[in-house]
Amino acid sequence: MINVAVLGYGVVGSGVVEIIKKNGMSISEKAGQKICVKKILDIRDFPDSPDRDLITKNPEDIFEDPSIEIIVETIGGAGVAYKFTKDALSKGKHVVTSNKELVATHGPELLKLAKENNVNYLFEASVGGGIPIIRPLNRCLAANEIYRITGILNGTTNYILSQMKREGKDFDEALKEAQAKGYAEADPTADIEGHDACRKIAILSSIAYNEFVDCNNIYTEGISKISLEDMKYAESMNSTVKLIALSEKVGDKIAARVSPAIVKNSNPLYNVENVFNAIIVKGDAIGDVMFYGRGAGKLPTASAVVADVIEIVKHWGTSGGYDWQVKNQDNIIDINDTETKFFVRLKVKDEYSAKEVVGKVFGDVEWVKMCGDGLKDELAFVTGKTSEKKHKRLFETIGEHDSVIQIINTIRVLGD
């Protein structure tokens, strides 16, 4: 029998305990040994919980118990979770986690520590909830040179944008609904400003390219500036707006960003709605492979955690799996040196004069008309593809012209 301890009895932690209890027989058959939750660590009281007899507030009840060989960390954050993870690995205990912030921030150090102590540090649930993506990247697609990853990696923002598109709700209304349904936290900053998606694309990139990609070096922009008008313009282009995380291997460096993007209806990500996530991986041998499913939630995420536990037990006595090399701290291409197209909205004094100015500044552009009546004193267009640095200069130039009152918004256009 293998004893497991769960750190944190929140949404995911309680889900892990529930799944191990509910599916205990089939889990044990797949793992080859019985798996049992022996202790749960949490500073809160749960007098009505069916697991209350397993709960302790004393970490030593877990870390000093030699019979507990696998730790499941679902506390979150990079504070006490970091300390507990290091303590567990140092004591020769395997660790499984759903904590994307910890993996994205301290992944190389913790993987090295696991290797030194002949144990595993696994984190399938840190990206995509219940979607199997990390193990397929590391194993099933190992024969490929992976050179691009594009995805919708945050269910909260995808739900908000879906509500704006389908139900005509503005951003604030859609966010409040997401919070009421438990899809968004009381403080939704990590989701709506793109930080959550940034950590996830950093983890996927580190696995795919076999080198540490620091999330702090990835350009990140959230969805809080997206309006209903932006969605209507996108609709007129047979497109929609999604929060897109992407990374691409370019020579010995990596181009990566997280930002809202105009996605055409010919792109498979166009139809990914509500809290669902989708990840497209491009390899030199396999071409495009898409992973799709629920990217968050109690049981989907917990199922990925328990799958990692089964993996460890099934291959008991082995360790390793991931080994992120820190090849170059400066391995991310500056966002200004990457190329893209932009959708641009202008508030103008005079349409004819403003169109003349746009032609002189940007050259040939694709003019966009909003579905329906359109907006008075407003122009919209899609630029050609050029560097972000040049786009910034062009935006500054056009903003200085008398015929342009203001640049209302700019949104990147996702390429093929």
N, C-alpha and C positions, 0 to 999 in steps of 0.2 A: 504494500500500500504506500502511496506517495501522499504526504501531507502538504497542503498548500495554505498559505496565509494571505489574506487580502488586506491591503492598506487603503483605507478609505471606503466607507459604506454609503457612498452617494449613489447616483443614478447607475453608473457603469459597475461599480463595485458590488452593489446589491444584485445587479443583473448577472454578474459572474457567479455569485453564490447560488442564485436561482437556477441557472442553467446546469451547474454541476449537480445540484440536487435533483432537478427534474429529469435530466438526461443521463444520470449517473451510470446506468447499466451500459448504454450504448457507448458512452465516453470511455468507460473502462475497457470495453471490448476493443475499441479502436486504439487505445493507448497501450494495451497489453498488461496494464496494472490498474488496480482500483485507485481512483483519485478522490481525496477527501479534503474538505475545508476544515482545518483545525482551529484557526483563530482569525478574527477580524479586528483590525486596529482602527479606532475612531475616537475622537475626543468628545463626541456627542453621545447622548443617551438615547436608546431606542427601546423603551419599555414594552412597546406593543409589537416589536419585530419577532418573527418566528426564529430569528437567528440570534436573539439577545444573549443566549448563554455562551455564544462563541466570541462575543465582543469584549475587547479589553482596551483600556486607555494606556496601558504600559507597554512600550515598544520592546522591553526586555523579554516579555512573555513570548515574543516571536523570534527576535534576533539571538536570544540565548538558548533557544530550544533546538537542539541538534536534529530532532525528528522532523522539523519543518524544513523542507528542502527546496521549495519553490515559493517565491514571493510574487504576488500580483499587486502592482502599484497602480492605483487609480485615484490618487490624491489630486494630481494635476499641479501645474506650475513648476517652477524651477527652484523652489525654496527648500522646505523640509523634504519634499520628494527626492530631491537631489542627494541630500544627506542620507536618507534611508536607503536609496538605491546603492550608493557607494558602500554603506555599511553591509548591506546584504551580499553584494558581490565580493567584498573583501573577506567575508566569512564563508565563502564557497557556496552561497545559495544562488540558484538560478533566479532571474528576474524577468517578468513579463509585464509590459506596460501599454497603456493607451495614451500616454502623456506626450503629445506632439511637441509641446514647448521644451520639455526636458531633452527629448531626443534631438530636436533641431539645434539646441544650444550646446549640449554636452555630449552628443553622440560619440565622437571619436574617443574621448576620455573614458566613457563608460564601457564601450566595446573593448577597448584595450584592457581595462580592469577585468572584464569578464574573461578575456582570453588568458590573462596572467593567472587567474584563479580556476581555469579549466571549467568554466560554467558558461551559460548562455544569457544573453541580454536580447530579448525578442520584443518587437513592437509593431506587429502587423496591424493592430487596431489604431495606431496613431494616425493613419491616413485612410480616409474613405470608409470609416466605420466598419460595417460588415463586408465591404467589398474586398475580396482577396486581390492585392496588388503588389505588396512588398515581396512576398515569397515568389510569386510568378516572375517578377523582375529579376530577382536574385538567382532563380533556378530555371524556371521553364523557358525564359528568354535568354539564358546565359550564353547561348551560342551566337547571339546577335551583338552587333555594335549598336547600342541604342543612341540615337542622336537627336530625338525630340520627344518631349512630353507636353501635352496640352490638356487642360482639364478644368472642369467645374468641381471645386474641392470643398465648397462650403455650402451646406444645406440651408442655413439661415438666409444668406444673401440670395440664394437661388429661389427660395420661397417668396421672399419680398419682391424680387423682380418678376416672378411669375404672377403674383397678385396684381402688380402694377400693369402688366401686359394684358392679362385675361379679364380682370375685374375692374380695371380703370381706377384703382386706388392710388393715392399719392404715396410717397415714400414713408411719411410719418404714420399714416394710417396702416399701411402694410406692416411696418415694424411693430406697432402696438399689437396687431393681430398675431404676429409671429411670437411675441412675448407671451400673450394670453394663452397660446397653444403649447407653450413650452419649447418652441423651436429656437427662441432667442433668450439670452440671459437678461437679467435686470440691467446690467451694464453690457450693452451689445458691442462695445468698441472693437474688441478683437475680431469679431465677425464682419461688421459693416465697414470697417476701415481696412480690411484685407489681411490683417496680421495672421489670422488662423490659416488662411489659404497659403500665405507666404511660408509659414513653417512647414506646411505639408509639401509644397513643391520643392523646398530645400531638402527634405528627407528623401523624396522620390529621386531627385537629381543626384544626391549622394550615392544612393543605391545604383542607379542606372549608369553613372559615369565613374563609379568606384573611386570617388574622391570627395572629401568633405566640402559641401556647399553651405556657406554661412548665410543663414536667413537675414542677418543684419545687413548684408551687402546686396540684397535683392530689392529693386525698386518696387514699391508697394503703394497702391492707390485704391481706395474703397469706393462704395457705391452711393454715399450720402449726397452726392451732387446730381445724381440721376433723377430726372423729372419725368412726369407723364408725357410732356411734349417730346422729350428725347425718345421715349418708347414709340410714340406715334410716327415720328420721322423714320425710325428703324423699320416700323411696319410698312411704310411706303416704299422701302427699299427691299421688301421681302426678307427682312432680317429681324433680329431682336437684340436686346442688350443683355449680356451675361457678365458675371465677374469671372474672368479667365486668368488662370495661372499657367504660365508656360516657361519652358526652358529648352534650350537647344545647344548642342555641342558645336562650337565653331572653332576649328583648329584645336589648339590646346586650351581654349577658354570656353566659357559658358555664357550665353545670353539668356537672361531670365527676368521676368517681371510678373507682377500681379496687378491687374487693372480692369475696369469695365471695358468691354469691347463690343463692337457691332458684329454679330455672328449671322452669316447668311443662312437661308433655309436649306441650302445644299449641304451644309455642315452637320454631321450627326449630333453635335452638341446643341444645335438649335432646339431639338425636341426634348431636351432634358429639363423636366419641370419640377416645381415644388421642392421638397427636401432631398431629391435624388442628386447623386453625384455621378460624374462620368469622367474617365481618364482615357485619353488616346495616346498610345505609345507607338513610336515609329522606330523600327529596327531595319538594319540593312538587308537582312535575309527574309524577315517575316512581313515587312511592310507595316501597315497600320493594324493595331490591335486595340479594341475598345473594351474597357471594364466599366460596368454600369450597375448601380444598385443604391440602396439607402446608405447615405454617407454619415448618418448619425442616429442616435436613439439608444435606449437602454439595451435591448436585446441584440440588435445587429452588432453594436460595438462589443458587447460582452461575448458574443459568439466568436468574434475574431480573437479576443483575449484567450478564451478557453481553447481555441484551436492551437494557439502558441503553446499553451500548457501541455496539450496532447502531443505536440511535436517534440517537446523536450522529453516527456516520459517515454514516448515511442522509440526515441533514439538515445535512451539513457546511457550515460557514460561518454557521450560525445559532446563537443562544444564548438564554439565559433559560429560560422555562418556569414557574418558581415565583418568587413575590415575596411573602414573608411580611411584612406590615406589622406593626410593633410599635405597635399602636393605643393600648393601655392595659395597663400592667403589672398592673393590678388587674382583669383581665377574667374571673377565675374566681370564681363564687359560692361563698361559704363553705359547706362541707359541712353545717354546722349549720342553714343556711337552706334546705336542700333537703328534699323530702318523700319518704318511703318507708314501706313496711310492714316489720316485723321478725318473723322466727320466733324464739321465745324458749324456752329450756329452763331450768327451775327445779328445784333440789333442795329438797324441802320436808319439814317435820316432820309436818304433818297435811294431807292432800289437801283435805278439806272446808274447813278454815279458809283454806288458801292460795288455793283457788278464789274464796272470798269476797273476799279481799284483791285478787286480780287483777281481779275485776269492779269493785271500787270504784276501783282505780287506773287501769285501762285502759278501762273501759266494756265494750262488746261486743267479744268476741274470738272467733276460730275455734280451738276446742280440737283438738289433734292427738294421736292415739294411734299409737304405734309399731307397725309390722307385727310380728306374732308375739306373744311374751309380754309385751313392754313392760318398763319398768324400775321397780323398787320405789322409792317415795318421790320420784317425779319427775313433773312436769307440763310440758306443752309446748303452746304456742298461737301463733297469728299475730295480731299487732296490727292495728288500723286504720291507715290512711295519715295520717301527720302529720309535722311537721318533726323532723329529727334532734335539734335542740335540745330539743324537748319530750320525745322518746323518752329522752334522757339523764336528764332530770329524773325521768321515770317509773321508769326503771331504778333510779335512786338511791333513790327513794321505796319501791319494792317490796323492795329489798334491806335496808331498815331494819326490816321487819316480822319479828316473832318466828317466824311460821309458815314463813318462807322462810330456808333455810339458806344458799343461794348461787344466783347466776345462773350457770348452767353455761356457756351460750353464747348469743350472739345473731347471727343471720345475716339480711342483707337479703333481701327478696323482690323478684325482678325483675318490674316491671310489664309490661303489654302494650305 
